Amino acid sequence: MRIKTIIHLLSLVLVLMNCKSEKEIEIKEENKTQQETSKLSEVQWKVLFDGTSTDAFRGYRQDSIYPQWSIEDGNLAFTPGGGSNKDIISKDQFTNFILSIEWKVSEGGNSGIFWGVHEDDKYPEAYMTGPEIQVLDNERHPDSFVANGTHKAGSLYDMIGCPPELINPAGEWNLCVIEVSQDANIAKISMNGTQVMTFPLHGEKWDEMIANSKFTAWEGFGKYRTGHIALQDHGDKVWYRNIKVKELD
């Protein structure tokens, strides 16, 4: 074999090795970027309940959580008993955020998810200030059959109805995502991966929505742009899981 040919082959081998090395570096950098992006995404979410602790919650106008709320098989469960008015709220307050939460209700059950809840002795319950996304057994609970569908599960209670075909039945999990941007004056609600409604959070249109609802004479309803997230005691067994919040800029 001629010397020139050998030199050419060696040069070709070196080029291929260099290309391989650069490709490996490129892949490693890409993987590192993906990992950092994933880690950043995780950091942005604040976990309120991961199946192991209720420390992010307390009772409405209470220092600690009510014993009726407990952890069952990794789920945050409410078991009725010992009186009523056992709503719980997040210890932190939020203004612009995305809330992701899964819920499952018992047969004939009723509960609710609130935001913008303001604590004050003149408001005995969380629903007096916080707008509600309904949690309900659509097939059995009487609320499902009144108010033109605005009391069905997934609805902005008494204001905007959620299509019932998007809701899984009692005993099955539903994913609710609530996006609230007070600064942009818009809320978006998704149920089980489908966006079901958008609406303003203040201003003329919001005032009109309240005026056409049962809340028209309620002094503090929907008035607080910063407030707690709350889960309702409506006297029925209900479960929640994978509760997390991402604050928006």
C-alpha positions as a Markdown table, in Angstrom:
| # | Residue | x | y | z |
|---|---|---|---|---|
| 1 | Met | 0.0 | 0.0 | 0.0 |
| 2 | Arg | 1.3 | 3.4 | -0.9 |
| 3 | Ile | 2.3 | 5.8 | 1.8 |
| 4 | Lys | -0.1 | 8.5 | 0.4 |
| 5 | Thr | -3.0 | 6.0 | 0.6 |
| 6 | Ile | -2.1 | 5.2 | 4.2 |
| 7 | Ile | -1.9 | 8.8 | 5.1 |
| 8 | His | -5.2 | 9.5 | 3.4 |
| 9 | Leu | -6.9 | 6.6 | 5.3 |
| 10 | Leu | -5.5 | 7.8 | 8.7 |
| 11 | Ser | -6.7 | 11.3 | 8.0 |
| 12 | Leu | -10.2 | 9.9 | 7.2 |
| 13 | Val | -10.2 | 7.9 | 10.4 |
| 14 | Leu | -9.2 | 11.0 | 12.4 |
| 15 | Val | -12.0 | 13.0 | 10.8 |
| 16 | Leu | -14.6 | 10.4 | 11.6 |
| 17 | Met | -13.4 | 10.1 | 15.2 |
| 18 | Asn | -13.6 | 13.9 | 15.6 |
| 19 | Cys | -17.1 | 14.0 | 14.1 |
| 20 | Lys | -18.2 | 11.2 | 16.5 |
| 21 | Ser | -16.7 | 13.1 | 19.5 |
| 22 | Glu | -18.4 | 16.3 | 18.5 |
| 23 | Lys | -21.7 | 14.5 | 18.1 |
| 24 | Glu | -21.4 | 12.9 | 21.5 |
| 25 | Ile | -20.7 | 16.3 | 23.0 |
| 26 | Glu | -23.7 | 17.7 | 21.2 |
| 27 | Ile | -25.9 | 14.9 | 22.5 |
| 28 | Lys | -24.6 | 15.4 | 26.0 |
| 29 | Glu | -25.2 | 19.1 | 25.9 |
| 30 | Glu | -28.8 | 18.5 | 24.5 |
| 31 | Asn | -29.5 | 16.1 | 27.3 |
| 32 | Lys | -28.2 | 18.5 | 29.9 |
| 33 | Thr | -30.4 | 21.3 | 28.5 |
| 34 | Gln | -33.4 | 19.0 | 28.6 |
| 35 | Gln | -32.7 | 18.0 | 32.2 |
| 36 | Glu | -32.2 | 21.6 | 33.2 |
| 37 | Thr | -35.4 | 22.6 | 31.5 |
| 38 | Ser | -37.3 | 19.8 | 33.1 |
| 39 | Lys | -35.8 | 20.7 | 36.5 |
| 40 | Leu | -36.8 | 24.4 | 36.0 |
| 41 | Ser | -40.3 | 23.3 | 35.1 |
| 42 | Glu | -40.6 | 21.3 | 38.3 |
| 43 | Val | -39.3 | 24.2 | 40.3 |
| 44 | Gln | -42.0 | 26.5 | 38.9 |
| 45 | Trp | -44.7 | 24.3 | 40.4 |
| 46 | Lys | -45.4 | 24.6 | 44.1 |
| 47 | Val | -46.8 | 21.3 | 45.4 |
| 48 | Leu | -49.7 | 21.7 | 47.8 |
| 49 | Phe | -50.4 | 18.0 | 48.2 |
| 50 | Asp | -48.3 | 15.1 | 47.0 |
| 51 | Gly | -50.0 | 12.3 | 48.9 |
| 52 | Thr | -47.8 | 12.4 | 52.0 |
| 53 | Ser | -48.5 | 15.6 | 53.9 |
| 54 | Thr | -51.4 | 18.1 | 54.5 |
| 55 | Asp | -49.0 | 20.8 | 55.7 |
| 56 | Ala | -49.9 | 23.2 | 52.9 |
| 57 | Phe | -53.5 | 23.5 | 54.1 |
| 58 | Arg | -55.3 | 24.6 | 57.3 |
| 59 | Gly | -59.0 | 25.0 | 58.2 |
| 60 | Tyr | -60.8 | 28.2 | 57.0 |
| 61 | Arg | -60.3 | 30.7 | 59.9 |
| 62 | Gln | -58.4 | 28.0 | 61.8 |
| 63 | Asp | -54.7 | 27.5 | 62.7 |
| 64 | Ser | -54.7 | 23.8 | 61.8 |
| 65 | Ile | -56.4 | 21.4 | 59.4 |
| 66 | Tyr | -59.7 | 19.7 | 60.4 |
| 67 | Pro | -59.4 | 16.0 | 61.3 |
| 68 | Gln | -62.2 | 15.2 | 58.8 |
| 69 | Trp | -59.5 | 15.8 | 56.1 |
| 70 | Ser | -57.0 | 12.9 | 56.1 |
| 71 | Ile | -54.7 | 11.0 | 53.8 |
| 72 | Glu | -56.2 | 7.8 | 52.4 |
| 73 | Asp | -54.1 | 5.7 | 50.0 |
| 74 | Gly | -52.1 | 8.8 | 49.0 |
| 75 | Asn | -55.2 | 10.9 | 48.4 |
| 76 | Leu | -56.5 | 13.9 | 50.4 |
| 77 | Ala | -59.9 | 12.7 | 51.6 |
| 78 | Phe | -62.8 | 14.4 | 53.3 |
| 79 | Thr | -65.0 | 12.3 | 55.5 |
| 80 | Pro | -68.1 | 14.0 | 56.8 |
| 81 | Gly | -68.8 | 14.0 | 60.5 |
| 82 | Gly | -68.5 | 16.3 | 63.6 |
| 83 | Gly | -70.6 | 19.1 | 62.2 |
| 84 | Ser | -70.3 | 21.3 | 59.1 |
| 85 | Asn | -68.2 | 24.2 | 57.8 |
| 86 | Lys | -65.0 | 22.2 | 57.6 |
| 87 | Asp | -63.6 | 23.9 | 54.5 |
| 88 | Ile | -59.8 | 24.0 | 54.2 |
| 89 | Ile | -57.6 | 26.6 | 52.5 |
| 90 | Ser | -54.1 | 26.9 | 51.3 |
| 91 | Lys | -51.8 | 28.5 | 53.8 |
| 92 | Asp | -50.3 | 30.6 | 50.9 |
| 93 | Gln | -52.3 | 33.2 | 48.9 |
| 94 | Phe | -52.1 | 33.6 | 45.1 |
| 95 | Thr | -52.9 | 36.3 | 42.6 |
| 96 | Asn | -51.8 | 35.1 | 39.1 |
| 97 | Phe | -51.4 | 31.3 | 38.9 |
| 98 | Ile | -52.3 | 27.9 | 37.4 |
| 99 | Leu | -53.8 | 25.4 | 39.7 |
| 100 | Ser | -53.8 | 21.7 | 38.7 |
| 101 | Ile | -55.9 | 19.4 | 40.8 |
| 102 | Glu | -57.5 | 16.0 | 40.5 |
| 103 | Trp | -60.8 | 15.2 | 42.2 |
| 104 | Lys | -63.1 | 12.2 | 42.7 |
| 105 | Val | -66.5 | 12.3 | 44.3 |
| 106 | Ser | -68.6 | 9.7 | 46.0 |
| 107 | Glu | -72.0 | 8.7 | 44.6 |
| 108 | Gly | -74.5 | 11.6 | 45.1 |
| 109 | Gly | -71.5 | 13.7 | 46.4 |
| 110 | Asn | -70.9 | 17.4 | 46.2 |
| 111 | Ser | -67.8 | 19.6 | 46.9 |
| 112 | Gly | -66.0 | 22.5 | 45.3 |
| 113 | Ile | -62.7 | 24.2 | 44.5 |
| 114 | Phe | -62.4 | 27.9 | 45.2 |
| 115 | Trp | -59.8 | 30.6 | 44.6 |
| 116 | Gly | -59.6 | 34.3 | 45.8 |
| 117 | Val | -60.8 | 33.3 | 49.2 |
| 118 | His | -60.6 | 36.0 | 51.8 |
| 119 | Glu | -60.6 | 35.3 | 55.5 |
| 120 | Asp | -62.7 | 37.6 | 57.7 |
| 121 | Asp | -65.1 | 37.0 | 60.6 |
| 122 | Lys | -67.9 | 38.6 | 58.5 |
| 123 | Tyr | -67.5 | 35.8 | 56.0 |
| 124 | Pro | -68.3 | 32.5 | 57.9 |
| 125 | Glu | -67.5 | 30.3 | 54.9 |
| 126 | Ala | -65.0 | 30.3 | 52.0 |
| 127 | Tyr | -67.7 | 30.3 | 49.3 |
| 128 | Met | -68.8 | 33.8 | 50.4 |
| 129 | Thr | -65.8 | 35.4 | 48.7 |
| 130 | Gly | -64.2 | 32.7 | 46.4 |
| 131 | Pro | -65.6 | 31.8 | 43.0 |
| 132 | Glu | -66.1 | 28.0 | 42.7 |
| 133 | Ile | -65.5 | 25.3 | 40.2 |
| 134 | Gln | -68.1 | 22.7 | 41.0 |
| 135 | Val | -67.3 | 19.1 | 42.1 |
| 136 | Leu | -70.3 | 16.9 | 41.8 |
| 137 | Asp | -71.9 | 13.6 | 40.9 |
| 138 | Asn | -73.8 | 14.8 | 37.8 |
| 139 | Glu | -75.8 | 11.6 | 37.6 |
| 140 | Arg | -77.3 | 11.6 | 41.1 |
| 141 | His | -77.0 | 15.0 | 42.9 |
| 142 | Pro | -80.0 | 17.3 | 42.7 |
| 143 | Asp | -77.8 | 20.3 | 41.9 |
| 144 | Ser | -77.1 | 18.7 | 38.5 |
| 145 | Phe | -80.6 | 19.3 | 37.3 |
| 146 | Val | -81.1 | 23.0 | 38.2 |
| 147 | Ala | -79.9 | 26.5 | 37.2 |
| 148 | Asn | -79.6 | 25.7 | 33.5 |
| 149 | Gly | -76.6 | 23.4 | 34.1 |
| 150 | Thr | -74.5 | 25.9 | 35.9 |
| 151 | His | -74.4 | 23.7 | 39.0 |
| 152 | Lys | -73.0 | 20.7 | 37.2 |
| 153 | Ala | -69.4 | 19.4 | 37.8 |
| 154 | Gly | -66.7 | 21.6 | 36.2 |
| 155 | Ser | -69.0 | 24.6 | 36.0 |
| 156 | Leu | -68.1 | 28.1 | 37.3 |
| 157 | Tyr | -70.8 | 27.7 | 39.9 |
| 158 | Asp | -74.1 | 29.5 | 39.1 |
| 159 | Met | -72.5 | 31.4 | 36.3 |
| 160 | Ile | -71.1 | 29.3 | 33.4 |
| 161 | Gly | -72.0 | 25.6 | 32.8 |
| 162 | Cys | -69.5 | 22.9 | 31.9 |
| 163 | Pro | -70.5 | 20.3 | 29.2 |
| 164 | Pro | -71.4 | 17.2 | 31.2 |
| 165 | Glu | -69.9 | 14.8 | 28.6 |
| 166 | Leu | -66.4 | 16.1 | 29.7 |
| 167 | Ile | -66.9 | 14.8 | 33.3 |
| 168 | Asn | -66.0 | 11.3 | 34.5 |
| 169 | Pro | -68.7 | 9.7 | 36.8 |
| 170 | Ala | -68.6 | 9.4 | 40.5 |
| 171 | Gly | -65.8 | 7.2 | 41.7 |
| 172 | Glu | -63.5 | 8.2 | 38.8 |
| 173 | Trp | -60.8 | 10.8 | 38.8 |
| 174 | Asn | -61.2 | 14.2 | 37.0 |
| 175 | Leu | -58.4 | 16.6 | 36.2 |
| 176 | Cys | -59.2 | 20.3 | 36.7 |
| 177 | Val | -56.8 | 23.1 | 35.6 |
| 178 | Ile | -57.7 | 26.6 | 36.7 |
| 179 | Glu | -55.7 | 29.5 | 35.2 |
| 180 | Val | -56.2 | 32.8 | 36.9 |
| 181 | Ser | -54.5 | 36.0 | 35.7 |
| 182 | Gln | -55.8 | 39.0 | 37.6 |
| 183 | Asp | -53.3 | 41.2 | 35.7 |
| 184 | Ala | -54.5 | 40.1 | 32.3 |
| 185 | Asn | -58.1 | 40.0 | 33.6 |
| 186 | Ile | -58.8 | 36.5 | 32.3 |
| 187 | Ala | -59.5 | 33.0 | 33.8 |
| 188 | Lys | -59.4 | 29.7 | 31.8 |
| 189 | Ile | -60.8 | 26.4 | 33.0 |
| 190 | Ser | -60.0 | 23.0 | 31.6 |
| 191 | Met | -61.6 | 19.7 | 32.5 |
| 192 | Asn | -59.8 | 16.4 | 31.6 |
| 193 | Gly | -57.6 | 18.1 | 29.0 |
| 194 | Thr | -60.3 | 20.2 | 27.3 |
| 195 | Gln | -60.7 | 23.9 | 27.9 |
| 196 | Val | -64.3 | 24.5 | 28.7 |
| 197 | Met | -64.5 | 28.3 | 29.4 |
| 198 | Thr | -62.7 | 31.6 | 29.7 |
| 199 | Phe | -64.1 | 34.7 | 31.5 |
| 200 | Pro | -63.0 | 38.0 | 32.9 |
| 201 | Leu | -62.2 | 38.3 | 36.6 |
| 202 | His | -63.2 | 41.9 | 37.2 |
| 203 | Gly | -64.7 | 44.8 | 35.4 |
| 204 | Glu | -68.0 | 45.4 | 33.6 |
| 205 | Lys | -68.5 | 41.9 | 32.2 |
| 206 | Trp | -67.6 | 40.2 | 35.5 |
| 207 | Asp | -70.0 | 42.5 | 37.4 |
| 208 | Glu | -72.7 | 41.5 | 34.9 |
| 209 | Met | -72.1 | 37.8 | 35.5 |
| 210 | Ile | -72.4 | 38.3 | 39.2 |
| 211 | Ala | -75.6 | 40.4 | 38.8 |
| 212 | Asn | -77.2 | 37.5 | 36.9 |
| 213 | Ser | -76.3 | 35.0 | 39.6 |
| 214 | Lys | -77.2 | 34.2 | 43.1 |
| 215 | Phe | -74.2 | 36.2 | 44.3 |
| 216 | Thr | -75.6 | 39.6 | 43.2 |
| 217 | Ala | -76.1 | 40.9 | 46.8 |
| 218 | Trp | -73.0 | 39.2 | 48.3 |
| 219 | Glu | -70.7 | 41.9 | 49.6 |
| 220 | Gly | -67.4 | 40.2 | 49.1 |
| 221 | Phe | -67.9 | 37.7 | 46.4 |
| 222 | Gly | -65.2 | 37.7 | 43.7 |
| 223 | Lys | -63.8 | 41.0 | 45.0 |
| 224 | Tyr | -60.4 | 39.8 | 46.2 |
| 225 | Arg | -57.7 | 39.5 | 43.5 |
| 226 | Thr | -55.3 | 37.9 | 46.0 |
| 227 | Gly | -56.6 | 35.1 | 48.2 |
| 228 | His | -56.5 | 31.4 | 49.3 |
| 229 | Ile | -57.3 | 28.3 | 47.4 |
| 230 | Ala | -60.0 | 26.3 | 49.2 |
| 231 | Leu | -61.6 | 22.9 | 49.2 |
| 232 | Gln | -65.2 | 22.5 | 50.3 |
| 233 | Asp | -66.9 | 20.5 | 53.0 |
| 234 | His | -70.4 | 19.9 | 51.5 |
| 235 | Gly | -71.2 | 17.0 | 53.8 |
| 236 | Asp | -70.2 | 14.3 | 51.3 |
| 237 | Lys | -67.1 | 12.1 | 50.8 |
| 238 | Val | -64.7 | 13.5 | 48.3 |
| 239 | Trp | -61.0 | 12.9 | 47.4 |
| 240 | Tyr | -58.3 | 15.2 | 45.9 |
| 241 | Arg | -54.8 | 14.4 | 44.7 |
| 242 | Asn | -51.8 | 15.8 | 42.8 |
| 243 | Ile | -52.5 | 19.4 | 43.9 |
| 244 | Lys | -50.0 | 21.9 | 42.6 |
| 245 | Val | -49.8 | 25.6 | 41.8 |
| 246 | Lys | -47.6 | 27.5 | 39.3 |
| 247 | Glu | -47.4 | 31.2 | 39.9 |
| 248 | Leu | -47.5 | 33.4 | 36.8 |
| 249 | Asp | -45.4 | 36.6 | 36.3 |
